Amino acid sequence: MVKAIRNTVMALTFVGVAGSNMFWNFMNDYIACGLALAASVTAGFCVERVFIERSRRETIRLHGADWHSAEDQQPGA
C-alpha cells in the first residue's frame, strides 16, 4: 500500500511540475523535466517518511517508549 501511494504521489507531482511548464513555458523542457523528476523523488521520500513516523508512533503507543530495548537483549541470557 505504501508503495502504491508513494508512486501515485510521485507521478502526480511529476505531471504537475512538467505540465505547468508545458502550459506556461517557464523554462527549457530538459530543465523542467529534471526539476519535475527531483520534485517527484522528494515527494516520494516525504510520503515514505510520513508512513514510517506513523508506524513508529503506533508502535510506541502499543508497546511503550522502550519497545526497541528488547533488540539489545541476547536470547537465553
All heavy atoms as a GROMACS GRO file, in nm:
protein
  595
    1MET      N    1   0.081  -0.118   0.000
    1MET     CA    2   0.000   0.000   0.000
    1MET      C    3   0.086   0.126   0.000
    1MET      O    4   0.057   0.221  -0.072
    1MET     CB    5  -0.092   0.000   0.122
    1MET     CG    6  -0.182   0.120   0.126
    1MET     SD    7  -0.297   0.114   0.262
    1MET     CE    8  -0.222   0.232   0.370
    2VAL      N    9   0.191   0.126   0.081
    2VAL     CA   10   0.279   0.243   0.087
    2VAL      C   11   0.343   0.268  -0.048
    2VAL      O   12   0.352   0.382  -0.094
    2VAL     CB   13   0.387   0.224   0.196
    2VAL    CG1   14   0.487   0.337   0.194
    2VAL    CG2   15   0.323   0.212   0.332
    3LYS      N   16   0.384   0.160  -0.114
    3LYS     CA   17   0.448   0.173  -0.244
    3LYS      C   18   0.353   0.233  -0.347
    3LYS      O   19   0.390   0.319  -0.427
    3LYS     CB   20   0.496   0.036  -0.291
    3LYS     CG   21   0.631   0.036  -0.352
    3LYS     CD   22   0.671  -0.105  -0.388
    3LYS     CE   23   0.820  -0.112  -0.399
    3LYS     NZ   24   0.867  -0.242  -0.438
    4ALA      N   25   0.228   0.188  -0.345
    4ALA     CA   26   0.129   0.239  -0.441
    4ALA      C   27   0.100   0.386  -0.417
    4ALA      O   28   0.093   0.466  -0.512
    4ALA     CB   29   0.001   0.157  -0.431
    5ILE      N   30   0.085   0.425  -0.291
    5ILE     CA   31   0.058   0.566  -0.260
    5ILE      C   32   0.179   0.651  -0.295
    5ILE      O   33   0.166   0.759  -0.353
    5ILE     CB   34   0.019   0.581  -0.112
    5ILE    CG1   35  -0.116   0.515  -0.087
    5ILE    CG2   36   0.015   0.728  -0.071
    5ILE    CD1   37  -0.157   0.509   0.058
    6ARG      N   38   0.298   0.602  -0.263
    6ARG     CA   39   0.420   0.677  -0.295
    6ARG      C   40   0.434   0.696  -0.445
    6ARG      O   41   0.462   0.805  -0.493
    6ARG     CB   42   0.542   0.604  -0.240
    6ARG     CG   43   0.671   0.681  -0.267
    6ARG     CD   44   0.790   0.595  -0.253
    6ARG     NE   45   0.778   0.487  -0.351
    6ARG     CZ   46   0.872   0.398  -0.374
    6ARG    NH1   47   0.982   0.400  -0.307
    6ARG    NH2   48   0.855   0.303  -0.463
    7ASN      N   49   0.412   0.590  -0.521
    7ASN     CA   50   0.423   0.600  -0.666
    7ASN      C   51   0.318   0.693  -0.725
    7ASN      O   52   0.346   0.766  -0.820
    7ASN     CB   53   0.414   0.462  -0.730
    7ASN     CG   54   0.536   0.378  -0.700
    7ASN    OD1   55   0.641   0.429  -0.664
    7ASN    ND2   56   0.522   0.247  -0.716
    8THR      N   57   0.198   0.692  -0.670
    8THR     CA   58   0.093   0.781  -0.717
    8THR      C   59   0.130   0.927  -0.690
    8THR      O   60   0.115   1.012  -0.778
    8THR     CB   61  -0.040   0.747  -0.649
    8THR    OG1   62  -0.072   0.610  -0.676
    8THR    CG2   63  -0.152   0.836  -0.698
    9VAL      N   64   0.180   0.954  -0.570
    9VAL     CA   65   0.220   1.090  -0.536
    9VAL      C   66   0.336   1.135  -0.626
    9VAL      O   67   0.337   1.249  -0.675
    9VAL     CB   68   0.258   1.101  -0.387
    9VAL    CG1   69   0.329   1.231  -0.357
    9VAL    CG2   70   0.136   1.085  -0.300
   10MET      N   71   0.430   1.046  -0.650
   10MET     CA   72   0.543   1.080  -0.737
   10MET      C   73   0.496   1.111  -0.879
   10MET      O   74   0.542   1.208  -0.940
   10MET     CB   75   0.646   0.967  -0.736
   10MET     CG   76   0.723   0.956  -0.607
   10MET     SD   77   0.838   0.817  -0.602
   10MET     CE   78   0.963   0.873  -0.714
   11ALA      N   79   0.406   1.029  -0.931
   11ALA     CA   80   0.357   1.050  -1.068
   11ALA      C   81   0.278   1.181  -1.078
   11ALA      O   82   0.295   1.257  -1.174
   11ALA     CB   83   0.270   0.932  -1.110
   12LEU      N   84   0.192   1.207  -0.980
   12LEU     CA   85   0.114   1.330  -0.984
   12LEU      C   86   0.203   1.454  -0.970
   12LEU      O   87   0.178   1.556  -1.035
   12LEU     CB   88   0.008   1.328  -0.874
   12LEU     CG   89  -0.107   1.230  -0.894
   12LEU    CD1   90  -0.197   1.228  -0.772
   12LEU    CD2   91  -0.185   1.263  -1.019
   13THR      N   92   0.306   1.445  -0.888
   13THR     CA   93   0.399   1.557  -0.873
   13THR      C   94   0.474   1.582  -1.003
   13THR      O   95   0.488   1.696  -1.047
   13THR     CB   96   0.499   1.530  -0.759
   13THR    OG1   97   0.426   1.505  -0.639
   13THR    CG2   98   0.593   1.647  -0.739
   14PHE      N   99   0.520   1.475  -1.066
   14PHE     CA  100   0.591   1.488  -1.193
   14PHE      C  101   0.502   1.552  -1.299
   14PHE      O  102   0.541   1.646  -1.367
   14PHE     CB  103   0.642   1.352  -1.242
   14PHE     CG  104   0.724   1.362  -1.367
   14PHE    CD1  105   0.859   1.386  -1.359
   14PHE    CD2  106   0.666   1.347  -1.492
   14PHE    CE1  107   0.937   1.396  -1.474
   14PHE    CE2  108   0.743   1.357  -1.607
   14PHE     CZ  109   0.878   1.381  -1.598
   15VAL      N  110   0.380   1.501  -1.311
   15VAL     CA  111   0.288   1.554  -1.411
   15VAL      C  112   0.253   1.700  -1.381
   15VAL      O  113   0.244   1.783  -1.472
   15VAL     CB  114   0.160   1.466  -1.418
   15VAL    CG1  115   0.051   1.533  -1.498
   15VAL    CG2  116   0.194   1.331  -1.477
   16GLY      N  117   0.236   1.732  -1.253
   16GLY     CA  118   0.204   1.869  -1.216
   16GLY      C  119   0.315   1.967  -1.251
   16GLY      O  120   0.290   2.074  -1.309
   17VAL      N  121   0.439   1.932  -1.216
   17VAL     CA  122   0.551   2.023  -1.243
   17VAL      C  123   0.580   2.030  -1.392
   17VAL      O  124   0.594   2.140  -1.449
   17VAL     CB  125   0.677   1.980  -1.164
   17VAL    CG1  126   0.797   2.062  -1.205
   17VAL    CG2  127   0.653   1.992  -1.015
   18ALA      N  128   0.584   1.916  -1.459
   18ALA     CA  129   0.612   1.915  -1.603
   18ALA      C  130   0.496   1.979  -1.680
   18ALA      O  131   0.518   2.050  -1.779
   18ALA     CB  132   0.637   1.773  -1.651
   19GLY      N  133   0.374   1.954  -1.636
   19GLY     CA  134   0.257   2.011  -1.704
   19GLY      C  135   0.250   2.162  -1.691
   19GLY      O  136   0.211   2.232  -1.785
   20SER      N  137   0.288   2.213  -1.574
   20SER     CA  138   0.285   2.358  -1.558
   20SER      C  139   0.386   2.425  -1.650
   20SER      O  140   0.360   2.533  -1.704
   20SER     CB  141   0.311   2.396  -1.412
   20SER     OG  142   0.443   2.365  -1.376
   21ASN      N  143   0.501   2.362  -1.671
   21ASN     CA  144   0.598   2.418  -1.765
   21ASN      C  145   0.546   2.410  -1.907
   21ASN      O  146   0.566   2.501  -1.987
   21ASN     CB  147   0.732   2.346  -1.754
   21ASN     CG  148   0.832   2.404  -1.851
   21ASN    OD1  149   0.866   2.520  -1.842
   21ASN    ND2  150   0.876   2.324  -1.946
   22MET      N  151   0.477   2.302  -1.940
   22MET     CA  152   0.426   2.284  -2.075
   22MET      C  153   0.322   2.392  -2.108
   22MET      O  154   0.321   2.449  -2.216
   22MET     CB  155   0.364   2.145  -2.090
   22MET     CG  156   0.318   2.113  -2.230
   22MET     SD  157   0.258   1.945  -2.246
   22MET     CE  158   0.109   1.953  -2.150
   23PHE      N  159   0.236   2.424  -2.011
   23PHE     CA  160   0.131   2.523  -2.035
   23PHE      C  161   0.185   2.667  -2.035
   23PHE      O  162   0.140   2.751  -2.111
   23PHE     CB  163   0.020   2.510  -1.932
   23PHE     CG  164  -0.066   2.388  -1.955
   23PHE    CD1  165  -0.086   2.296  -1.855
   23PHE    CD2  166  -0.127   2.367  -2.078
   23PHE    CE1  167  -0.164   2.184  -1.876
   23PHE    CE2  168  -0.206   2.256  -2.100
   23PHE     CZ  169  -0.225   2.164  -1.999
   24TRP      N  170   0.280   2.697  -1.948
   24TRP     CA  171   0.325   2.835  -1.933
   24TRP      C  172   0.466   2.861  -1.988
   24TRP      O  173   0.511   2.974  -1.985
   24TRP     CB  174   0.317   2.876  -1.787
   24TRP     CG  175   0.177   2.888  -1.741
   24TRP    CD1  176   0.081   2.970  -1.790
   24TRP    CD2  177   0.116   2.815  -1.635
   24TRP    NE1  178  -0.036   2.951  -1.722
   24TRP    CE2  179  -0.018   2.858  -1.626
   24TRP    CE3  180   0.161   2.717  -1.547
   24TRP    CZ2  181  -0.107   2.806  -1.533
   24TRP    CZ3  182   0.072   2.666  -1.455
   24TRP    CH2  183  -0.060   2.710  -1.448
   25ASN      N  184   0.534   2.758  -2.035
   25ASN     CA  185   0.668   2.772  -2.093
   25ASN      C  186   0.763   2.854  -2.006
   25ASN      O  187   0.819   2.954  -2.048
   25ASN     CB  188   0.661   2.834  -2.232
   25ASN     CG  189   0.679   2.730  -2.338
   25ASN    OD1  190   0.723   2.619  -2.310
   25ASN    ND2  191   0.645   2.766  -2.460
   26PHE      N  192   0.780   2.809  -1.882
   26PHE     CA  193   0.868   2.879  -1.789
   26PHE      C  194   1.015   2.867  -1.829
   26PHE      O  195   1.090   2.961  -1.821
   26PHE     CB  196   0.852   2.825  -1.648
   26PHE     CG  197   0.726   2.868  -1.581
   26PHE    CD1  198   0.648   2.775  -1.514
   26PHE    CD2  199   0.686   2.999  -1.583
   26PHE    CE1  200   0.532   2.814  -1.451
   26PHE    CE2  201   0.570   3.039  -1.521
   26PHE     CZ  202   0.492   2.946  -1.454
   27MET      N  203   1.057   2.748  -1.868
   27MET     CA  204   1.199   2.724  -1.890
   27MET      C  205   1.218   2.617  -1.997
   27MET      O  206   1.122   2.564  -2.051
   27MET     CB  207   1.266   2.682  -1.760
   27MET     CG  208   1.209   2.556  -1.701
   27MET     SD  209   1.263   2.520  -1.535
   27MET     CE  210   1.145   2.611  -1.439
   28ASN      N  211   1.341   2.585  -2.022
   28ASN     CA  212   1.378   2.481  -2.117
   28ASN      C  213   1.313   2.348  -2.074
   28ASN      O  214   1.304   2.318  -1.955
   28ASN     CB  215   1.531   2.467  -2.117
   28ASN     CG  216   1.581   2.370  -2.220
   28ASN    OD1  217   1.504   2.295  -2.279
   28ASN    ND2  218   1.711   2.372  -2.242
   29ASP      N  219   1.270   2.269  -2.170
   29ASP     CA  220   1.200   2.144  -2.139
   29ASP      C  221   1.288   2.045  -2.064
   29ASP      O  222   1.239   1.971  -1.978
   29ASP     CB  223   1.148   2.080  -2.267
   29ASP     CG  224   1.031   2.157  -2.326
   29ASP    OD1  225   0.967   2.234  -2.252
   29ASP    OD2  226   1.006   2.142  -2.447
   30TYR      N  227   1.416   2.040  -2.095
   30TYR     CA  228   1.505   1.947  -2.025
   30TYR      C  229   1.522   1.987  -1.878
   30TYR      O  230   1.523   1.902  -1.789
   30TYR     CB  231   1.642   1.941  -2.093
   30TYR     CG  232   1.637   1.875  -2.228
   30TYR    CD1  233   1.659   1.948  -2.343
   30TYR    CD2  234   1.608   1.740  -2.240
   30TYR    CE1  235   1.655   1.889  -2.468
   30TYR    CE2  236   1.602   1.678  -2.363
   30TYR     CZ  237   1.626   1.754  -2.477
   30TYR     OH  238   1.620   1.693  -2.599
   31ILE      N  239   1.533   2.115  -1.852
   31ILE     CA  240   1.545   2.162  -1.714
   31ILE      C  241   1.416   2.136  -1.639
   31ILE      O  242   1.416   2.091  -1.524
   31ILE     CB  243   1.580   2.312  -1.711
   31ILE    CG1  244   1.719   2.334  -1.771
   31ILE    CG2  245   1.574   2.366  -1.570
   31ILE    CD1  246   1.755   2.481  -1.790
   32ALA      N  247   1.303   2.159  -1.705
   32ALA     CA  248   1.173   2.134  -1.642
   32ALA      C  249   1.155   1.986  -1.611
   32ALA      O  250   1.102   1.951  -1.505
   32ALA     CB  251   1.061   2.182  -1.732
   33CYS      N  252   1.200   1.900  -1.700
   33CYS     CA  253   1.190   1.756  -1.675
   33CYS      C  254   1.277   1.715  -1.557
   33CYS      O  255   1.236   1.635  -1.472
   33CYS     CB  256   1.229   1.680  -1.801
   33CYS     SG  257   1.199   1.503  -1.790
   34GLY      N  258   1.398   1.769  -1.549
   34GLY     CA  259   1.485   1.741  -1.435
   34GLY      C  260   1.428   1.792  -1.305
   34GLY      O  261   1.433   1.724  -1.202
   35LEU      N  262   1.370   1.911  -1.309
   35LEU     CA  263   1.307   1.968  -1.190
   35LEU      C  264   1.186   1.884  -1.148
   35LEU      O  265   1.167   1.858  -1.029
   35LEU     CB  266   1.264   2.112  -1.218
   35LEU     CG  267   1.195   2.185  -1.105
   35LEU    CD1  268   1.291   2.201  -0.988
   35LEU    CD2  269   1.145   2.319  -1.152
   36ALA      N  270   1.108   1.840  -1.245
   36ALA     CA  271   0.992   1.757  -1.214
   36ALA      C  272   1.035   1.622  -1.156
   36ALA      O  273   0.972   1.572  -1.062
   36ALA     CB  274   0.908   1.735  -1.340
   37LEU      N  275   1.142   1.566  -1.208
   37LEU     CA  276   1.193   1.440  -1.155
   37LEU      C  277   1.242   1.457  -1.011
   37LEU      O  278   1.211   1.375  -0.923
   37LEU     CB  279   1.305   1.388  -1.244
   37LEU     CG  280   1.363   1.252  -1.208
   37LEU    CD1  281   1.255   1.144  -1.218
   37LEU    CD2  282   1.478   1.218  -1.300
   38ALA      N  283   1.315   1.564  -0.986
   38ALA     CA  284   1.364   1.591  -0.850
   38ALA      C  285   1.248   1.614  -0.754
   38ALA      O  286   1.248   1.564  -0.641
   38ALA     CB  287   1.458   1.711  -0.851
   39ALA      N  288   1.147   1.687  -0.798
   39ALA     CA  289   1.031   1.713  -0.712
   39ALA      C  290   0.954   1.585  -0.684
   39ALA      O  291   0.907   1.564  -0.571
   39ALA     CB  292   0.938   1.816  -0.779
   40SER      N  293   0.943   1.497  -0.782
   40SER     CA  294   0.868   1.373  -0.759
   40SER      C  295   0.943   1.279  -0.665
   40SER      O  296   0.882   1.214  -0.581
   40SER     CB  297   0.836   1.304  -0.892
   40SER     OG  298   0.954   1.256  -0.954
   41VAL      N  299   1.074   1.273  -0.677
   41VAL     CA  300   1.153   1.189  -0.585
   41VAL      C  301   1.144   1.244  -0.443
   41VAL      O  302   1.127   1.168  -0.347
   41VAL     CB  303   1.300   1.180  -0.633
   41VAL    CG1  304   1.389   1.119  -0.527
   41VAL    CG2  305   1.309   1.100  -0.761
   42THR      N  306   1.152   1.375  -0.428
   42THR     CA  307   1.139   1.437  -0.297
   42THR      C  308   1.002   1.409  -0.237
   42THR      O  309   0.991   1.377  -0.118
   42THR     CB  310   1.163   1.589  -0.306
   42THR    OG1  311   1.293   1.611  -0.362
   42THR    CG2  312   1.154   1.655  -0.172
   43ALA      N  313   0.898   1.420  -0.317
   43ALA     CA  314   0.763   1.391  -0.268
   43ALA      C  315   0.751   1.244  -0.226
   43ALA      O  316   0.688   1.212  -0.125
   43ALA     CB  317   0.660   1.423  -0.376
   44GLY      N  318   0.815   1.154  -0.301
   44GLY     CA  319   0.813   1.012  -0.264
   44GLY      C  320   0.879   0.987  -0.130
   44GLY      O  321   0.827   0.912  -0.048
   45PHE      N  322   0.994   1.051  -0.107
   45PHE     CA  323   1.062   1.036   0.022
   45PHE      C  324   0.979   1.092   0.136
   45PHE      O  325   0.974   1.034   0.245
   45PHE     CB  326   1.199   1.103   0.020
   45PHE     CG  327   1.304   1.026  -0.055
   45PHE    CD1  328   1.391   1.092  -0.140
   45PHE    CD2  329   1.316   0.889  -0.042
   45PHE    CE1  330   1.487   1.022  -0.210
   45PHE    CE2  331   1.412   0.818  -0.112
   45PHE     CZ  332   1.498   0.885  -0.197
   46CYS      N  333   0.913   1.204   0.112
   46CYS     CA  334   0.829   1.263   0.216
   46CYS      C  335   0.712   1.172   0.252
   46CYS      O  336   0.678   1.158   0.370
   46CYS     CB  337   0.778   1.399   0.171
   46CYS     SG  338   0.907   1.525   0.165
   47VAL      N  339   0.651   1.111   0.152
   47VAL     CA  340   0.540   1.019   0.178
   47VAL      C  341   0.588   0.899   0.257
   47VAL      O  342   0.523   0.856   0.354
   47VAL     CB  343   0.473   0.976   0.046
   47VAL    CG1  344   0.378   0.859   0.066
   47VAL    CG2  345   0.399   1.092  -0.016
   48GLU      N  346   0.702   0.842   0.220
   48GLU     CA  347   0.758   0.729   0.294
   48GLU      C  348   0.786   0.768   0.439
   48GLU      O  349   0.758   0.692   0.531
   48GLU     CB  350   0.886   0.680   0.229
   48GLU     CG  351   0.864   0.596   0.107
   48GLU     CD  352   0.994   0.542   0.051
   48GLU    OE1  353   1.099   0.554   0.117
   48GLU    OE2  354   0.989   0.489  -0.060
   49ARG      N  355   0.841   0.886   0.458
   49ARG     CA  356   0.874   0.933   0.592
   49ARG      C  357   0.749   0.947   0.678
   49ARG      O  358   0.751   0.914   0.797
   49ARG     CB  359   0.947   1.068   0.582
   49ARG     CG  360   1.000   1.116   0.711
   49ARG     CD  361   1.119   1.036   0.751
   49ARG     NE  362   1.166   1.085   0.879
   49ARG     CZ  363   1.232   1.013   0.964
   49ARG    NH1  364   1.262   0.889   0.935
   49ARG    NH2  365   1.269   1.062   1.078
   50VAL      N  366   0.640   0.992   0.619
   50VAL     CA  367   0.514   1.005   0.692
   50VAL      C  368   0.467   0.868   0.740
   50VAL      O  369   0.427   0.851   0.855
   50VAL     CB  370   0.406   1.073   0.605
   50VAL    CG1  371   0.268   1.057   0.664
   50VAL    CG2  372   0.440   1.219   0.587
   51PHE      N  373   0.473   0.768   0.653
   51PHE     CA  374   0.430   0.634   0.692
   51PHE      C  375   0.522   0.574   0.798
   51PHE      O  376   0.477   0.506   0.890
   51PHE     CB  377   0.424   0.541   0.570
   51PHE     CG  378   0.296   0.553   0.494
   51PHE    CD1  379   0.290   0.627   0.379
   51PHE    CD2  380   0.181   0.490   0.538
   51PHE    CE1  381   0.172   0.639   0.308
   51PHE    CE2  382   0.062   0.500   0.469
   51PHE     CZ  383   0.058   0.576   0.353
   52ILE      N  384   0.652   0.599   0.788
   52ILE     CA  385   0.747   0.547   0.887
   52ILE      C  386   0.720   0.610   1.023
   52ILE      O  387   0.715   0.540   1.126
   52ILE     CB  388   0.892   0.573   0.842
   52ILE    CG1  389   0.926   0.483   0.724
   52ILE    CG2  390   0.990   0.550   0.956
   52ILE    CD1  391   1.057   0.518   0.656
   53GLU      N  392   0.702   0.742   1.026
   53GLU     CA  393   0.675   0.810   1.153
   53GLU      C  394   0.543   0.764   1.212
   53GLU      O  395   0.531   0.747   1.334
   53GLU     CB  396   0.674   0.962   1.133
   53GLU     CG  397   0.811   1.022   1.116
   53GLU     CD  398   0.899   1.000   1.236
   53GLU    OE1  399   0.852   1.016   1.350
   53GLU    OE2  400   1.016   0.964   1.216
   54ARG      N  401   0.443   0.743   1.128
   54ARG     CA  402   0.313   0.698   1.178
   54ARG      C  403   0.323   0.559   1.240
   54ARG      O  404   0.269   0.533   1.348
   54ARG     CB  405   0.211   0.697   1.064
   54ARG     CG  406   0.070   0.676   1.112
   54ARG     CD  407  -0.028   0.690   1.000
   54ARG     NE  408  -0.093   0.562   0.984
   54ARG     CZ  409  -0.146   0.518   0.874
   54ARG    NH1  410  -0.142   0.588   0.766
   54ARG    NH2  411  -0.203   0.401   0.870
   55SER      N  412   0.395   0.468   1.174
   55SER     CA  413   0.409   0.334   1.229
   55SER      C  414   0.494   0.335   1.356
   55SER      O  415   0.468   0.259   1.449
   55SER     CB  416   0.470   0.239   1.126
   55SER     OG  417   0.600   0.278   1.095
   56ARG      N  418   0.593   0.423   1.363
   56ARG     CA  419   0.675   0.436   1.484
   56ARG      C  420   0.590   0.485   1.601
   56ARG      O  421   0.598   0.431   1.712
   56ARG     CB  422   0.790   0.532   1.457
   56ARG     CG  423   0.885   0.547   1.572
   56ARG     CD  424   0.996   0.647   1.537
   56ARG     NE  425   1.050   0.704   1.656
   56ARG     CZ  426   0.999   0.805   1.725
   56ARG    NH1  427   0.890   0.863   1.681
   56ARG    NH2  428   1.055   0.849   1.834
   57ARG      N  429   0.507   0.586   1.579
   57ARG     CA  430   0.420   0.636   1.686
   57ARG      C  431   0.321   0.529   1.731
   57ARG      O  432   0.293   0.515   1.851
   57ARG     CB  433   0.343   0.760   1.637
   57ARG     CG  434   0.423   0.886   1.638
   57ARG     CD  435   0.336   1.009   1.620
   57ARG     NE  436   0.248   1.002   1.505
   57ARG     CZ  437   0.277   1.051   1.385
   57ARG    NH1  438   0.391   1.111   1.365
   57ARG    NH2  439   0.190   1.041   1.285
   58GLU      N  440   0.269   0.452   1.637
   58GLU     CA  441   0.174   0.346   1.672
   58GLU      C  442   0.244   0.236   1.754
   58GLU      O  443   0.187   0.185   1.850
   58GLU     CB  444   0.114   0.286   1.544
   58GLU     CG  445   0.009   0.183   1.568
   58GLU     CD  446  -0.119   0.239   1.629
   58GLU    OE1  447  -0.140   0.362   1.625
   58GLU    OE2  448  -0.198   0.158   1.681
   59THR      N  449   0.366   0.202   1.718
   59THR     CA  450   0.442   0.102   1.793
   59THR      C  451   0.470   0.151   1.934
   59THR      O  452   0.458   0.076   2.030
   59THR     CB  453   0.573   0.068   1.721
   59THR    OG1  454   0.543   0.023   1.589
   59THR    CG2  455   0.650  -0.040   1.794
   60ILE      N  456   0.508   0.277   1.947
   60ILE     CA  457   0.532   0.333   2.081
   60ILE      C  458   0.404   0.334   2.162
   60ILE      O  459   0.403   0.304   2.282
   60ILE     CB  460   0.594   0.474   2.070
   60ILE    CG1  461   0.737   0.463   2.021
   60ILE    CG2  462   0.588   0.547   2.202
   60ILE    CD1  463   0.802   0.596   1.991
   61ARG      N  464   0.293   0.365   2.098
   61ARG     CA  465   0.165   0.367   2.169
   61ARG      C  466   0.128   0.228   2.218
   61ARG      O  467   0.080   0.211   2.329
   61ARG     CB  468   0.055   0.420   2.077
   61ARG     CG  469  -0.078   0.440   2.148
   61ARG     CD  470  -0.186   0.485   2.052
   61ARG     NE  471  -0.228   0.382   1.959
   61ARG     CZ  472  -0.310   0.280   1.989
   61ARG    NH1  473  -0.356   0.267   2.111
   61ARG    NH2  474  -0.344   0.192   1.898
   62LEU      N  475   0.154   0.126   2.136
   62LEU     CA  476   0.115  -0.010   2.173
   62LEU      C  477   0.212  -0.076   2.271
   62LEU      O  478   0.171  -0.150   2.361
   62LEU     CB  479   0.105  -0.097   2.049
   62LEU     CG  480  -0.011  -0.066   1.955
   62LEU    CD1  481   0.000  -0.150   1.829
   62LEU    CD2  482  -0.144  -0.089   2.023
   63HIS      N  483   0.342  -0.051   2.254
   63HIS     CA  484   0.443  -0.125   2.331
   63HIS      C  485   0.522  -0.040   2.428
   63HIS      O  486   0.610  -0.091   2.497
   63HIS     CB  487   0.540  -0.194   2.234
   63HIS     CG  488   0.472  -0.288   2.141
   63HIS    ND1  489   0.418  -0.407   2.183
   63HIS    CD2  490   0.447  -0.280   2.009
   63HIS    CE1  491   0.364  -0.469   2.080
   63HIS    NE2  492   0.380  -0.394   1.972
   64GLY      N  493   0.499   0.088   2.432
   64GLY     CA  494   0.572   0.175   2.524
   64GLY      C  495   0.696   0.233   2.459
   64GLY      O  496   0.738   0.193   2.351
   65ALA      N  497   0.755   0.330   2.528
   65ALA     CA  498   0.869   0.403   2.472
   65ALA      C  499   0.994   0.319   2.460
   65ALA      O  500   1.082   0.348   2.380
   65ALA     CB  501   0.898   0.525   2.558
   66ASP      N  502   1.007   0.212   2.537
   66ASP     CA  503   1.128   0.130   2.532
   66ASP      C  504   1.106   0.001   2.453
   66ASP      O  505   1.168  -0.100   2.481
   66ASP     CB  506   1.178   0.099   2.673
   66ASP     CG  507   1.074   0.024   2.754
   66ASP    OD1  508   0.956   0.024   2.714
   66ASP    OD2  509   1.111  -0.034   2.857
   67TRP      N  510   1.023   0.003   2.350
   67TRP     CA  511   0.993  -0.117   2.273
   67TRP      C  512   1.114  -0.172   2.199
   67TRP      O  513   1.126  -0.290   2.176
   67TRP     CB  514   0.881  -0.090   2.172
   67TRP     CG  515   0.915   0.014   2.069
   67TRP    CD1  516   0.899   0.147   2.080
   67TRP    CD2  517   0.974  -0.009   1.942
   67TRP    NE1  518   0.942   0.211   1.968
   67TRP    CE2  519   0.989   0.118   1.880
   67TRP    CE3  520   1.016  -0.121   1.873
   67TRP    CZ2  521   1.044   0.132   1.754
   67TRP    CZ3  522   1.070  -0.106   1.746
   67TRP    CH2  523   1.084   0.019   1.688
   68HIS      N  524   1.211  -0.088   2.165
   68HIS     CA  525   1.329  -0.136   2.092
   68HIS      C  526   1.438  -0.187   2.184
   68HIS      O  527   1.538  -0.241   2.138
   68HIS     CB  528   1.384  -0.025   2.002
   68HIS     CG  529   1.418   0.100   2.075
   68HIS    ND1  530   1.533   0.115   2.145
   68HIS    CD2  531   1.349   0.214   2.091
   68HIS    CE1  532   1.536   0.234   2.200
   68HIS    NE2  533   1.424   0.298   2.169
   69SER      N  534   1.423  -0.177   2.317
   69SER     CA  535   1.527  -0.222   2.408
   69SER      C  536   1.539  -0.374   2.408
   69SER      O  537   1.643  -0.429   2.444
   69SER     CB  538   1.501  -0.172   2.550
   69SER     OG  539   1.382  -0.230   2.600
   70ALA      N  540   1.435  -0.445   2.364
   70ALA     CA  541   1.441  -0.591   2.357
   70ALA      C  542   1.537  -0.638   2.248
   70ALA      O  543   1.587  -0.750   2.254
   70ALA     CB  544   1.302  -0.648   2.331
   71GLU      N  545   1.568  -0.554   2.151
   71GLU     CA  546   1.662  -0.591   2.046
   71GLU      C  547   1.803  -0.608   2.102
   71GLU      O  548   1.883  -0.684   2.049
   71GLU     CB  549   1.663  -0.485   1.937
   71GLU     CG  550   1.532  -0.472   1.864
   71GLU     CD  551   1.531  -0.353   1.770
   71GLU    OE1  552   1.627  -0.274   1.774
   71GLU    OE2  553   1.434  -0.341   1.693
   72ASP      N  554   1.836  -0.535   2.207
   72ASP     CA  555   1.970  -0.540   2.265
   72ASP      C  556   1.991  -0.664   2.352
   72ASP      O  557   2.105  -0.700   2.379
   72ASP     CB  558   1.994  -0.414   2.349
   72ASP     CG  559   1.987  -0.288   2.265
   72ASP    OD1  560   2.016  -0.297   2.143
   72ASP    OD2  561   1.949  -0.184   2.321
   73GLN      N  562   1.885  -0.726   2.395
   73GLN     CA  563   1.898  -0.843   2.481
   73GLN      C  564   1.928  -0.967   2.397
   73GLN      O  565   1.871  -0.987   2.291
   73GLN     CB  566   1.768  -0.864   2.560
   73GLN     CG  567   1.734  -0.749   2.650
   73GLN     CD  568   1.600  -0.767   2.715
   73GLN    OE1  569   1.531  -0.867   2.691
   73GLN    NE2  570   1.560  -0.671   2.795
   74GLN      N  571   2.017  -1.049   2.450
   74GLN     CA  572   2.050  -1.172   2.379
   74GLN      C  573   1.961  -1.285   2.427
   74GLN      O  574   1.931  -1.293   2.547
   74GLN     CB  575   2.196  -1.208   2.404
   74GLN     CG  576   2.292  -1.105   2.344
   74GLN     CD  577   2.434  -1.154   2.353
   74GLN    OE1  578   2.460  -1.265   2.394
   74GLN    NE2  579   2.525  -1.068   2.316
   75PRO      N  580   1.915  -1.370   2.335
   75PRO     CA  581   1.827  -1.479   2.376
   75PRO      C  582   1.900  -1.579   2.465
   75PRO      O  583   2.017  -1.612   2.444
   75PRO     CB  584   1.786  -1.542   2.246
   75PRO     CG  585   1.885  -1.498   2.143
   75PRO     CD  586   1.942  -1.370   2.193
   76GLY      N  587   1.832  -1.625   2.568
   76GLY     CA  588   1.887  -1.726   2.657
   76GLY      C  589   1.983  -1.671   2.761
   76GLY      O  590   2.043  -1.746   2.837
   77ALA      N  591   2.002  -1.543   2.766
   77ALA     CA  592   2.096  -1.487   2.862
   77ALA      C  593   2.025  -1.447   2.990
   77ALA      O  594   1.914  -1.422   3.001
   77ALA     CB  595   2.166  -1.366   2.804
   0.00000   0.00000   0.00000
